[in-house]
C-alpha cells in the first residue's frame, strides 16, 4: 500500500502541489524483432557479402564485427584495430579494410573470415576509405596531425608482391577523402573530401572523378564543391553519382541527395529530403533503387526511391535518440532487404535495423465495399480502392472475377482501371437469382508497388429490421443492464441471440431464444465496464443474417474510507468522522477492477460562511499493484473545521474498460 502525504494547512496550490504520486515507472516498448542490438559501439561503415550471407561492420578500435543477414554475431575480428572504410573485391572473395592507427590495409578472406594479407602504409599514415578500380586497391589516408599530408594511395593487388604506394601529396584534400568505385564504371574513381576548405570557397569540400586506368589518378571532370560530404554511391549503370552531402543553410530547409552525371559531374537531379534534414548516407540496390538517409531535428529517416523518382516508395523513421550514421545504409542480396545502422548519442551502442518487407516496393493493399439490399435482376455497383503510400504513375488495371456459391464457376468480368491519385475504382454487375456471389479483384503490381487482391461477397437477400436497446447508457460498477433485441419481419426463423463483450474481454452469450409476438427478446447482464452489446439474427431462406450493436459505458468501482478517527458523529443525514487536532486523517481509496499505475485525484473542500469551498485538486496519484492508494493528511488542522474529501478515478488513454468515476464525499471534523 502506498502512502501519499501533503498538507491542508493552506490553499489549493498547496493541496495540488504537495501530493507526491509514487508509482511504477514506465517501461520502453520492446524493440521490433527486425532490430538487433549489436555488441559494439560506433560503426563507421557496413558492407553486405551476399554470397556468404554475412554483414561486416567496421567498429573502429573494436575491430570488425561479422553477423549473418539476420544480425546474429558470427565473428568478432578484434585484431583489425581502428577498422574504418571497407570494400569488397570484384569477385567478392576479399574484403579490404582501412586500419587507421594500425597504418595498414587488411585483406580479409570472406570465406574463412581470416586475414589473408596486410599492406602496411609507410610514414605513419592512417588509411581510411578504400575502393577497387582499374585493377588496383585505392585508399585514402591522413596523418596523425592536421599538418600531416592527406591524400590517396594504391595497392597493385595483382602484383606478385602487392605493396601500398602513397601518391604525391595532393594539397586540395583537406581530410582523408571518401572513395567510391563501381564495376559498371571501370577505371573510374570518385574522390570526395569529407569537410574543410579545399579550393572551392569557405567550408567547401572537393568531389572529383578520376581516370585510374593508367595506374595514376587523372582528373576526368571539373570538380564540384559541397559543404560536408558524408557518403556517396555510383548507380549500377555507372552513369550517375549520388551524394549525401550537407550544404550551408540557415533556418528550416529541405536538403536533397544530389545526383550528378559521372562523366562530367553535371548536376542532373535529386532525391528530396524531409524538412530540416541533412543527408548522411546513401546506398543503391542492383536495380537502381536508392536508399537515402538523413539526419533531422526530430528523428533520422531513410527514404527509398525508385531510380529517378522524386517521391519515396517507403519512409523508415528511427527512434529519436538513435542516429543513422554516415555510410550507415546497405542493401541485401538483390535488394531484397535494406540494412541500416543507428547509434546512440554517446556512440556506445549500435542497432542494426533490417527491413525485409519489400523495401523497394510500396506496400499496396486492396479493399472492396459490397452493396447491401441487392435485388435480383437489378444493377448494383461495387466500389473499391488500391491503397498505397506511393502514387501510381498511371491508371492501374484491376481484374474482376465473380463466383456463385451455387455452382462455384468463376466468371471473368471486364477489367476496370483505378484512379492514379487515390486508387479508387468501381464496377457494375447484375445477377439473375437469389444467392451469395463472391467478387475477387486483383492488381498485378509493378516495379514500385506490390501486388494486391481483395474479395467481397454480395448477399442477394432481403434485409430485415434488427435493433438492440438498453434501459440506460451507462451503469454503476456491478449494476444489471436490461437488454432488449427487436426483430422485424422474417420468413421461417424468429430466433435471436444477444451477446455482451466487455472492452478487452471475451464475447459471452447472454441469451438465445425466440422473440415474442411483438418481435422482442429480453436479456440481463451485469456490467463491470464499458461493454458492446449485440443482437444477432442468423438469417433464413428469405432474409440475410444481420447484427445490431450498441455500446454502454461502465463506471469503475470506488471504495473510499477515512481511517484514524476516534469517533463518528451525525449531522442530519451526514456522517462525520471526528479527528483530534493532533491526528492526521488518512483517506484510503480502492478502485475496481484493478487499475494499477492508473491515476486518482483528490478533491478537498472546507465548510465556512454557510457553503462548501474548494481547497483544490491534487495532482495524479498512481494506484499501487492492489489498485489502492492512501492519502495521509498532515496533523494540525484547525479545531472546529469541517472538511469533506472525495476521489476521482481519471481514465487514461490506455483504459478502454471503464469511464472516469468520482466517488462519494467523505466528511470529517477536527476537534481539540
N, C-alpha and C positions, 0 to 999 in steps of 0.2 A: 504494500500500500504506500502510495506516495503522499508526502506532506508538502503543501504549498503554503507559504507564510507571507502575510502582508499586514499592514496596519490600517485601521479605520480611523486613526486619530485626526485625519484632516480631510481634504476634499476629494473629489472624483479623480483628480490626477494621481493622487497617492494610491487610491484604490486600484486604478488601472495600471499604474507603473510598478508596483511592488509585488505583484503576484508573479512568482517565478515558476514557469512551467518546466518540469523535469520529466523528460520522456525519452524514448528510444530515438537515436539519431537515424537519419535517412541513409539508406544504402544505395550505392550506384547499381544501375541495371547491369546484368551480365552482358559481357561482350558478345557480339554476333558470332556464331560458330565459324564464320569465314575470317574472323580477326584473330591473329595469332601473336601473342606477346613473345618477342624474340629475346634470347638470353644475352643480348649485347646492348650497348648504349647507342651513341650516334652512328649512323651509317652514311657513307659518302656516295655510294652507288650500289645498284643491284643489277645483276646480269642473269638472264634465264638461259639455261642449257636444256633445250627441249629434247635433244637426242638422248640424254641420260636422265631426264626428269629431275634436274636439280636447279636450285636458285643459289647464286653466290652473292654474298653481302660483304662489301668492303667495310670493315668496322674499325679502321684506324689502329690504335695501339692494341686492340683485342684481336687483331688478325683478320681472318676470313671465316665467316660462318657459312656453312653449306646446309641447306634444307632440301626436302623434296618439294614437289609442287603444291603440297598441302600445308607447307610450313613446318613440318616435323624435322627437327635437327638430325642431320646425317653425320656431320663432322664439324669440328672447330679447329681451324689451322692457325694455332697461336704463334707459330714460328714466322708467319708472314706479317711482321711488325710494320705498323703505320701503313696498312693497305689503303690505297686511295682509288685511283682510276683503274678500270678493268675493261678488257675487250677479248672476245673470242677470236680464235684463228679462223680462217676461211673454211676449214674442214671441221671446225668445232672440237677438235681433239685437244687443243691447248687453250688455257685461259691466261692471258698476260695481265700482270698486276704491277702497278707502280708502288714501290715501297719507299716512302719518303725518307724517314730518318735512317733506314737501312741502306740508302743510297744505291738502290738496285731495282731491276725489274725482274720479277719472278715469272717463270712459265710453269703452270700447273697442269698436270695431266688430268683431263676431265673424266677419264675412265677410272683411274685409280685414286684420284684425289690426293696425289702426292706431287711435291715439287720436282719437276724433271730438269730444270735448268734455272740458273740465276745469272743475270747480266749486270755486273757492278757498273756504276756510273762514277767516273773519276771526279776528283775535285770537291768532294763533299757535297755534291749537288743532290737535291731531293726530287726524284721523279714523281710526277703527279698523274696527269691524264695519259692514256695510251690509245692507239688506234693502229690498224693494219691496213696498209695501202701500198701499191707499187712494189710488192714483194718484200717490203720491209715493215718492221715494227717501229712505229714512231712514238715518241714520248715527249712530254713537256717537263720542264724542271724549273726549280727555283733554288736559290742559295739559302744558307742559314740566316742571313741578314738581309734587310731591304736593299742594301747597296751591292749585294752579290749579283752576279749575272743571272738572267732569266731568259729562257728560250726553249728550243726544241732540240731533240736528238733522234737517233735512229739505231736500230739493230738489224743487220742483214741476217734475218733468221734462216735464209737459205745457204749461208756460207758454211764452210767446213767448221770454222770456229767463230760463231756469232759473237760480236763484240759491240758494246754500247759506244756510239760515237756522238759526241756533242757537236752540233753545228755552231758556226761562229755566232758570237753574241749578237742578238737582234734587239736593238735598243727600243723598238716600238712595242715590245711585250712588257707591260708593267708588272704583271703577275704571271705565275705559271699558267699558261693558257689551257683552255679546253680543246680537245681534238675530236674530230668526227670523220668517219670514212664509211664507205659502203661498197660492196662488190659491184653494185649497179653503176658506180662511178669510178671505174678503175683508174688508178694513177692520180686520183684527186684526194686532197687532204684539206679539211677545213680547220683553221686555227682561229680560236677566239679568246681574246683577253677577257678575264672574268671581271675585272674592275680597274679603276685607276685612270690615269691620263696617258694616252698612247698616241698622241698626234692628231686627234680629231677634235680637240677643244676640251674645255673643262669637263671633268667627270666623264670621259669618253673611253670606251674600250673598243679596240680594233677587232674586227672579224674579217678574215680573208680566206680566199680559196687558192690553193697552191697545186701546181702540177709537180708530182714527185716521181713521175715515171722514169726520170733520168737518174734518180738516186739523191737528188738535192731539191729542196723546195723552191719552186719558181712561181711567183705570183701570176695567176691566170685571170684575175679580175681586180678591178679597183676595189679596195677595201671599204667596208661600211663601219659606222661607229654607233655604239649603243652605250647606255649609261652603265649597266651592270649585266653581264651575261651569266645566267645560271645553268642553262642546259641548251643543247641543240641536237637536231637529228636530221638525217638525209632521208628523203622519201624513197620507197622501194624501187621506183623507176630511175633513181639517180638524177632527177632533174631539178628538184627543189630542196631548199634548206629551211627548216622551221626553227625559229629561235624562241627560247624562253628568256626574255630579257626585259628588265625594267628600264623605263625612261624617266628623265627628270620631269616631275609633275608637281602640281600643287592642288590641294583640295581633293574631293571625291572624283576619281577618274576611272574610266574603264580602260584597262591596258590589254593589248592583244598579244597573242602568239603570232609574231610576224612571219610571213612567208617570202622567201627570196628565190629567184632563179639561180641555180648553182653556176650556170655558165658565166654570168656577168654580175651577179648579186643585185639585179634589179628587183625591187620590191613588187610582188605580184599578188599579194593577198594577205589575209589574216584570219585567225580563228579568234573570235571575240571573247574577251574575258568577262568577268562579272564586275559589279560596281566596286570601286575601291580595291581592285585586285592587282597583284604583282606576280607575273608569270615566274615560276620557279622550276618547272620540269616539263619534259615532253618525251613521248615515246610513240613510235609509228609501227603499226602492225604490218604483216606482209602484204595485205591488200590495200594499204594506204590509209587505213583509219587512224586518226590522230587522237592520242590521249594528251590533253593539255592541262597541266596542274598549275594552280595559282594560290598564293597566299592572300588572304583577305583579313580585314579587321574583325570579322565575326568568326568564320570557320573556313579552313582551307578547303578547296574544291578541286576535283578532277572532272573536266568535261571531255566527252568522247564525241568526235566529229567525223562524219564521212569525209573522204578526201574532197577538198574544195568547198565543202558546205560551211555555212556560217551559223547554222543553228545546231546546238548539241543534240546528239542522239540520246545520250544519257548524261546525267549530272550526279556525281557522288560527293557528298559532303562529309567531312571528317569532324570528329569531336573538337570543340572549341579550344581545348587545352592541348591538342595534339597538332603538330605542324608537319606538313608534307615537305620532305627535304628536297634540296636541289638534286637533280638526277634520281628522283625518288619514284619513277614510274617505269614499268616494263611490261611487255606483252608476253603471254604464254605461247606455246607452240600453235602456229596457225591463227593466232589472235583469238583463241577460244577462251582465254582468261586474261584479265588485267590485274597486275600486281602493283600495289602502292605501299610505300613505307612512310610512316609518320613517326615523329619523336616528340617527347615531352619538352617543355621549355628549358629544362636543365640538361637535356641531351643525355639522360641517364637511362631512358627506356625507349625502345623502338617497338612498333607494332606493324606486322605485315597484314595488309588488307587484300583479300582475294575475292575478286568479282567474277563469278562464274556464269551468271545468268545472262548469256548472250550480250556481253558488254558492247559489241559492235552493232547491235540492233536495238531499236526502241521496242520495248515490250508492247505488244498490241493485243488487246482483248476485244471480244465481240459481245454484244448484248442484243436481245430481241424483246419486243413488247407485243404480246399477243392481245388481240381484242377480246372482249367478253360480250356475251349476248349475241353470238353469231347465229344467224338463221340460215338453214339450208337453202341454196339457190340464190342467195343474196351476196353480192360482192362485199368483201371486207378487206381491210388494209392491215398489214403487219409492218411495224416500224422497228428500226434497229440502228446500231451505230458501231463503228470501229473506234475504239478508244486507244489513244497513243499519246506520248509526250512529244512526238516529232511530227510536224505537219507533213501530209502526203504531197508529193511533187505533182501528182495528177489525181484523177478520179479513180480510185481503186475498184477493181472488178470483184463483185461478190456473187458467188454461185449459190443457187437456191434449190433445195430438194424437198418434196413433200412425200410423206409416207402415211398411209391409212392404217390404223390399228386393226381394221377388219381383214385386209388382205396382205399387209406388210410389203406391198410393192412400191418401190421408190419411183417417183415421177419427177423428172428434171424440169424445173420451171425456167423461164428466161432469166438470164443474168441481169443484175442491176449494178449500178455504179454508185458508190458512196461519194459524198462531197469531199473535196480535197482539204477543206479547212476543219470541219467538225467531224468528218467521217460518218455523217448521217445518211440513211437510205430508207426507202420504203418500197413495198411491192403489194400488189392487189391480187386476190385469188377468190374463187368461188367453188364451193363443194356442193355436190348434189344431195347428199343424205346426212342424217344424224351420225354422229360418231366422234372419235378422237383422231385428230390429224396432227402429225408431227412435222415441223418445218425445221430443216437444218440449213444454216448458211455457213459458207467457208470462204476465207480470204487466204490466198496462197502466200502472202508476204512478198517482200522484195529485199533489196540489198540492205536497207536500213530499218526494216520493220519485220517483226516475227509474224509467222502465220497465226491465224485466229479462226475460231469457229464458235458457233452457238446453236442451241436447239431450244425450241419452244413448242408447246402443244396448244392447239386451238380446240376447245371443247364446244362442239356444236350441239349444246343442250340448253334448256331454259334455266334461268337462274331464279330461285325462289327467294323470298324475303327471309332474312335471319337476323335477329338482333339479340343483344345482351344488355341487361341493366342491373344496377345495384341500388340498394337503399341509401347509399352515401358515396361521396367521392373519396374521402379519407377516413381512416379509422385509428382509434387509440390502439396501443400495443395489446394484442390478445383479444380484441373485440371480434364479434362474429358478423360477417357480411352476409346479407341475403341476396342471392344472385338469381335473376330470372332470365331464362332464354325464351325467345319467341320465334316460332317457325311459321312461315306463310304457307301458301298452297303447295302441295306436292302430289305425286301420283300414287305411289304404293309404299311409301315409308314415312312414318311420323316419329322416328326416333332421333333424339338429340343427345349429345354428350357435352357436359360442362367441365372445363379444366381450369386449374389455377397454377400459375408459375411465379413464385417469388423471384424478384430480381436476383440473379446469380444462383438460383436454385433449380431443382428439377421440376418439370411439369407433373402435376398429380391430377388424377381423375376425381372430380368432386361428385358427379352423379351422371349416370346414363339411364335414359328412360323414354317412355312415350309421352308426348305432350298431351295436355288435357284438351277439352273441347274448344278452348279459346286459343289453342296453339302454344300454351305456356308450360314450362318445366322449371321448377324452383330447386335451388340447392343452397347449402350453407357452408361457409368456410371461415376458419379462424385466421385473422390477419395479423401477421407479425412484422410486416414490412411491405414496401411497395410491391404490388403484385399485378401481373397481367392475367386477366380472366378471358376465357374464350368459349364460345359455343360452336360446336362442330356438327354439321349435317353431312352424312356420308354420301348423300346423293341417292337417286333411284333411276328407274328407266326413263323418266321424263325430265328430271331436274338434276342440275350439276351439283357436285359437292360444293359446299361453301362453309366459310368460317367467319364469325364475327368476334371482334375482340374489344376489350375495354380495360383500362388500367385504373387501379385505385392506389392511393397513397397510404403508407403506414407510418405512423409516428413511432419513435423509439420509446422504450420504457424507461421512466426516470424514477429511481428510488432515492429519496432525499431524507436526510436525518440530521438533526442537531444533536451534538453529544457534549458531555462535560457539564451539563446544567445540574443545579442542586434541587430544583423543584419546578413545578409547572403551575400555570395559572390561567384561568379562562377569563376572557373579556367578551361577554356576549357569546357569539359562536366561534370566536377566535381563540386558539390555544397558543399561549406564550410559554417558551422555555425560559427559565429565570436563571441568571448567572450572577455570581459575586463580582464585584468590581475588579477584584484581583485575578479573576479567571479569564482565560481566553476561549471564547466559543469555538467549537470545532464543527465544521459542516461537511458531511460525507455524501458523496453522490456516486451512484452506480447506474450505468446505462446498459439497457438490454435491447437487442442482443449484443454480444461482445463487440466493443469498439476500441480496442487497444490502440493507442497512439493517436486517436482522434481527439478533437478539441471540445472542451466545455468552457463556457464563460460564465462568470458570476455577476449578478446584479444585486446591489445593496441599496436599501432606502432607509431613511430615518424619518420619524414622525415628529413634526412640530407645526405650530400655528394651524392646527386643525387639518393637516394634509400630509400625505407621504411625499418625500422629496428624494430625488435620485442622488446618491453619493457617487455613482459611476459604475462602469462596467469594466471588469478585469480583462486582461489580455488572454489569449488562448492558453488553456491549461490542459495538457495532454493526459488522457486516461492511461492507467497502467495496464499490465497484462491481464488483470482481473476486471478490466473495464471500470475501474473505480478511481476516484481522486478525492483527496481530503484537503479542505481549506482550513487552515489554522489562523484564526484572528488573534491579534495581539491583545494582551490584557490591558486594563486601564481605561476602558471605555467609560464615558460619563455616566455617573449614577443617575438613575431615573430615566435614561434614554430608552426609547422604543425603536427597535430595528426589525426589518424583515429582509430575507435573502432568498434568492432562488437561483437555479442553474439552467442554462440553455445548452443543449447539445447542438453544435453547429455542424451541419452536414458538409462534408468536403466533397471535392470532385471525384474522389475515389469511392465514395459511399453511394451506391445506387440502390441500397436496400431500404433506407429509412429517411424520412423527412426530418428537417431541423425541428427540435422539440424543446419546449420550455416547461419546466416542472412547476409545481405549486409553491406559493410563497410559504416560507417557514419563518415564524415570528419569535423574537426573543427580546427580553428586557434585562436591564442592568440595575442591580440593587447593591447597596452598601454591604 
